[in-house]
């Protein structure tokens, strides 16, 4: 196997960034004096801070591994996944983000309790924790794929090392550290990925030469935006694209999306945060997948030499390393690290909030434990973060031992079979009031019935359906998703036939939920004084430090084009940081 060698300078860049993230955690530890601060930033987050955090939490290194592998094989078909996410955030901007913030809760199960009652809340509290651990574990695994391809290191060592770094700053600084590191990570990732796309397009000789190279290598049919079913066993077709968009829309436009906005100041700022995430995802869907396509056209042999289960998932790394100047190769690794860390830290913080706010109080009442003070609960929160984080690392190590199936397929299947069922009642419950208290559980149970049929690989022919694919392929992704979504939706609406009278206690509770959800927040009365200036100046100072660090790369011997790329990154991060510092001086 061909191994990629990078210089000591690149290692210094990576280590320097990891140290920075740990420092951020300790600095923002001072922002948390109680569990509300630790789990949702005291609901004092500004729109730009929460918006960047939402954007960064919407993807992981999987974007640059699994999704990049898809772009390597099928071109820009992958962008529909991110277009679906962008559309979801845009709907949040139009009306849903203010609704979700105005629920005035700390965790998703708390919000579910207001809408469906305690039984459904208990189910979600117990379900969300392991599922979020699963998602975070797959994110860490995808990061290991990338880093092992770049360094030639053992993937297990990468998983353990990166996981521990995330645990340190997440456990130390809580939600404030999560949002701050997300913003700084985005500040690096956005301009850097633009630069990588630019050097790729420059190497290809422009868009016209890109299209000519695709045709010359016989990839025209594979690189269609919409493909024939026979080419990729049902993937990348109109049916597949529709399923992807429906799934993303469902996840982003239900109660399941509520935790993204619990930290923001009010409904108006929640709308701004959603718009920011929507625009950034839309832009990213166009620029993130040019490098793997470039790798297919220019560096196919190097990609295929990678010793991982799906070599195409290393294509983004290969293109970056081949084309970037010294210094920015390490920053590329940093960008991939940040993409995963933003998802892992958010998942950890959300999980621990559920344990402290939803599960622990019930256990305390059941076992008649003495009530704990806020400082004790805050201590428990940090302790549980370590516990859940270690579980996440162990599960990632398990994934690393599996061979043959790429992370892209794993992520899609988990989303269709596990994420979709629980999101269905959380979508329809926001728009239909006339339901019994068990509507959510009945809808989930109906959807999970189909998930089980799919999971145990019962073929469609068993139910009288025919398939045009080979004998070994029974369920396509779109068939999985639409079956689960359709049956779960049917279950929800069937339950409405048994809704209690308007005068019942349950219906009164549901009416109160809708009233609360649509009542604007008076920030001064409900939250108190903000700390906008402190957010701007603290993060702005970290941005200036990053700018100075990257500026040192200009001293490294590089071609003129390489120095221009480094200078562009320095200018973008530096200007944003200075603007933040100046704005902080005038913010009350």
Secondary structure, 3 states (H helix, E strand, C coil): CCCCCCCHHHHHHHHHHHHHHHHHHHHHHHHCCCHHHHHHHHHCECHHHHHHHHHHCCCCHHHHCHHHHHHHHHHHHHHHHHHHHHHHHHHHHHHHHHHHHCCCCCCHHHHHHHHHCHHHHHHHHHHHHHHHHHHHHHHHHHHHHHHHHHHCCCHHHHHHHHHHHHHHHHHHHHHHHHHHHHHHHHHHHHHHHHHHHHHHHHHHCCHHHHHHHHHHCCCCCCCCCCCCCCCCCCCCCHHHHHHHHHHHHHHHCCHHHHHHHCCECCHHHHHHHHHHHHHHHHHHHHHCCHHHHHHHHHCHHHHHCCCCCCHHHHHHHHHHHHHCCCCHHHHHHHHHHHHHHHHHHHHHHHHHHHHHHHHHHHHHHHHCCCCCCHHHHHHHHHHHHHHHHHHHHHHHHHHHCCCCCCHHHHHHHHHHHHHHHHHHHHHHCCCCCCCCCCHHHHHHHHHHHHHHHHHCCCCHHHHCCCCCCCCCCCCCHHHHHHHHHHHHHHHHHHHHHHCCCCCCHHHHHHHHHHHHHCCCCCHHHHCCCCCHHHHHHHHHHHHHHHHHHHHHHHHCCCCHHHHHHHHHHHHHHHHHHHHHHHHHHCCC
